[in-house]
């Protein structure tokens, strides 16, 4: 009730401010960054035996899902069961398609079958040229050479070789929960992006200029591309996976972490 009242009061205040502004003459339409790009909140891209649906889940999150007979694979335990996708609007039939928010820009080129994601400043972040591989639980993203990579794997309580610190490279198993091993199906970079796979397990291969993800089985998988600072990335991850409730005081006994 308190939250609803706050939201309502904010909405009324915004309406009052808008109503008090003087009338403004109609402005010229904005210039498109790509002439043939039409802004949407969803793109349906034919890929092999199905369709890849590219959706804006949030202003800084792009969701890639491989649909078979217009149905997406069941979500794993990685995601919050209450998670809802962003608004669905039919895509525009153009050779180049676009998704735009203040935080990110995505372009699909039908001629090269390439999906490119850039940040708010239109600087290149990630690119994939084989969306159909999602049908078999695979995807490869190209990124800037030598972008620092983090996530995926961790160290257990008895690990002796910790020279790499927090940086990650090579073939890594996405797992967590074993003697403090804090891994997850999430690869992220301080260059301004992250890739979250809706997988229970699987393998990430982090190279100097690419991220390869392989599911444990050859089944369609969902991918979430997040754009922003580390703080924004982990805020989006919390929204996608579900925020942890605070323990009651009576449960705050000895915790070995």
C-alpha positions in Angstrom: 0.0 0.0 0.0 2.8 2.4 0.9 4.7 1.6 -2.4 1.5 2.1 -4.4 0.9 5.5 -2.7 4.4 6.6 -3.5 4.2 5.6 -7.1 0.8 7.3 -7.4 2.0 10.5 -5.9 5.0 10.6 -8.3 2.7 10.0 -11.2 0.4 12.9 -10.2 3.4 15.2 -9.7 4.7 14.3 -13.1 1.3 15.0 -14.7 1.1 18.4 -12.9 4.6 19.4 -14.2 3.8 18.3 -17.7 0.5 20.1 -17.7 2.1 23.3 -16.5 4.7 23.5 -19.3 4.0 25.9 -22.2 3.0 24.4 -25.5 5.9 23.7 -27.8 5.8 23.7 -31.6 6.2 20.3 -33.2 9.9 19.6 -33.7 11.6 17.9 -36.7 11.7 14.1 -36.4 15.1 12.8 -35.0 17.7 11.7 -37.5 18.1 7.9 -37.5 21.6 6.6 -36.7 21.2 4.0 -39.5 18.9 5.0 -42.4 17.2 1.7 -42.8 16.9 0.9 -39.1 13.4 1.0 -37.5 13.3 1.2 -33.6 11.3 -1.6 -32.0 11.2 -3.5 -28.7 11.5 -6.9 -30.3 13.1 -8.5 -33.4 12.1 -11.9 -34.7 15.0 -13.3 -36.8 14.6 -16.6 -38.8 17.4 -18.9 -37.9 17.7 -22.5 -39.0 14.8 -24.6 -37.8 13.3 -21.8 -35.7 13.3 -18.1 -34.8 15.6 -16.1 -32.6 13.6 -13.5 -30.7 15.7 -10.5 -29.6 13.9 -8.5 -26.9 14.6 -5.5 -24.7 14.0 -7.0 -21.2 15.1 -3.7 -19.7 16.8 -0.5 -20.9 20.2 -2.1 -20.4 19.4 -5.8 -21.1 18.8 -7.7 -24.4 17.3 -11.2 -24.2 18.1 -13.7 -27.0 15.8 -16.7 -27.1 15.6 -19.5 -29.7 11.9 -20.3 -30.4 10.7 -23.6 -31.8 7.1 -23.5 -33.0 6.9 -20.0 -31.4 7.8 -21.5 -28.0 10.9 -20.7 -25.9 12.8 -23.3 -23.8 11.8 -23.6 -20.1 13.8 -21.3 -17.8 16.4 -22.9 -15.5 16.9 -22.2 -11.9 19.2 -19.3 -12.8 16.3 -16.9 -13.4 13.7 -15.5 -11.1 10.5 -17.5 -11.8 8.5 -14.2 -11.6 10.7 -12.6 -14.3 8.7 -11.0 -17.1 10.0 -9.9 -20.5 9.7 -6.4 -21.8 6.9 -5.2 -24.1 6.5 -7.2 -27.3 6.0 -5.2 -30.5 6.2 -6.6 -34.1 9.5 -5.9 -35.8 9.9 -3.8 -38.9 10.6 -5.7 -42.2 13.9 -4.1 -43.0 17.3 -5.5 -44.0 18.9 -3.8 -41.0 16.9 -3.8 -37.7 17.5 -1.9 -34.5 16.8 -1.8 -30.8 17.7 1.4 -29.1 17.6 2.7 -25.5 19.6 5.5 -23.8 21.9 2.7 -22.5 22.4 0.5 -25.5 22.1 0.1 -29.3 21.6 -3.2 -31.1 21.7 -3.7 -34.9 20.9 -6.9 -36.9 22.2 -7.0 -40.4 20.2 -9.5 -42.5 22.8 -9.6 -45.2 25.6 -10.8 -42.9 23.3 -12.4 -40.3 25.2 -10.4 -37.7 23.9 -8.9 -34.4 26.0 -6.1 -33.0 25.6 -4.5 -29.6 27.1 -1.2 -28.7 26.9 1.1 -25.6 25.3 4.5 -25.1 28.1 6.1 -27.0 27.7 3.7 -30.0 31.1 2.1 -29.3 31.2 -1.5 -30.3 30.9 -4.0 -27.4 29.8 -7.4 -28.7 29.0 -9.1 -32.0 27.6 -12.6 -33.0 27.2 -13.9 -36.5 25.5 -17.3 -35.9 22.3 -16.9 -33.9 21.1 -20.3 -35.2 23.7 -22.0 -33.0 21.4 -21.1 -30.0 19.2 -24.1 -31.1 22.0 -26.4 -30.1 23.0 -24.6 -26.9 25.9 -22.7 -28.4 26.9 -19.1 -29.1 30.0 -17.1 -29.8 30.4 -13.4 -29.2 33.3 -11.3 -30.5 34.5 -8.4 -28.4 37.4 -5.9 -28.2 40.8 -7.5 -28.1 42.2 -7.9 -24.6 39.0 -6.7 -22.8 39.5 -7.9 -19.2 37.1 -10.7 -18.4 35.6 -11.8 -15.0 33.1 -14.2 -13.7 32.1 -17.8 -14.6 34.6 -19.5 -12.3 36.1 -19.2 -8.9 38.4 -20.7 -6.3 37.6 -23.4 -3.7 38.8 -23.3 -0.1 41.9 -25.3 -0.9 43.0 -23.7 -4.2 46.7 -22.9 -4.2 47.1 -21.5 -7.7 45.4 -18.1 -7.4 47.9 -16.0 -9.3 45.3 -15.0 -11.9 43.4 -13.2 -9.3 39.9 -12.2 -10.4 40.7 -12.2 -14.1 39.4 -15.2 -16.2 40.7 -16.8 -19.3 40.5 -20.1 -21.1 38.0 -23.0 -20.7 35.9 -22.6 -17.6 33.1 -24.7 -16.1 30.1 -22.6 -14.9 29.4 -24.0 -11.4 29.0 -22.8 -7.8 28.6 -24.0 -4.3 31.6 -26.3 -3.7 33.8 -25.2 -0.8 33.2 -21.5 -1.5 33.4 -21.8 -5.3 31.6 -18.7 -6.4 31.0 -19.4 -10.1 28.0 -18.7 -12.3 27.0 -18.8 -16.0 28.0 -15.1 -16.3 31.0 -13.5 -18.1 31.5 -9.8 -17.6 34.0 -7.1 -18.4 34.8 -3.6 -17.1 34.7 -2.7 -20.8 31.0 -2.3 -20.3 29.1 -5.5 -20.9 28.2 -8.9 -19.6 26.7 -12.2 -21.0 24.4 -14.2 -18.8 23.4 -17.7 -20.0 20.3 -19.4 -18.6 22.2 -22.6 -17.9 22.6 -25.0 -15.0 26.3 -25.9 -15.8 27.9 -25.5 -19.2 31.3 -24.3 -20.4 32.6 -20.8 -21.2 35.7 -20.3 -23.3 37.1 -16.8 -22.8 39.7 -15.8 -25.4 41.5 -12.5 -26.1 38.6 -11.4 -28.4 35.7 -13.8 -27.9 33.3 -15.5 -25.6 32.2 -19.0 -26.4 29.3 -20.6 -24.5 28.3 -24.3 -24.7 25.4 -25.8 -22.8 25.7 -29.2 -21.2 23.2 -30.6 -23.7 22.4 -29.7 -27.3 19.1 -27.9 -26.5 18.0 -24.3 -27.1 19.2 -21.9 -24.5 18.5 -18.2 -23.6 21.1 -15.5 -23.4 21.0 -12.1 -21.7 23.4 -9.4 -22.8 23.8 -6.6 -20.3 25.4 -3.2 -21.0 26.8 -0.7 -18.5 29.2 -0.2 -15.6 29.9 -3.1 -13.1 27.3 -1.6 -10.7 24.7 -1.5 -13.4 25.6 -5.0 -14.6 25.1 -6.6 -11.2 21.9 -4.6 -10.6 20.5 -6.1 -13.8 21.8 -9.6 -12.8 19.9 -9.2 -9.5 16.7 -8.2 -11.3 17.0 -11.2 -13.6 18.0 -13.8 -11.1 15.9 -12.5 -8.2 17.0 -10.4 -5.2 17.9 -12.2 -2.0 15.6 -11.5 0.9 17.2 -10.3 4.1 17.3 -13.1 6.8 15.2 -12.5 9.9 17.3 -11.8 13.0 16.5 -15.2 14.6 18.2 -16.8 11.5 21.4 -14.8 11.8 23.5 -17.3 13.7 26.8 -18.7 12.7 27.4 -18.5 8.9 30.4 -20.1 7.3 31.0 -18.0 4.1 
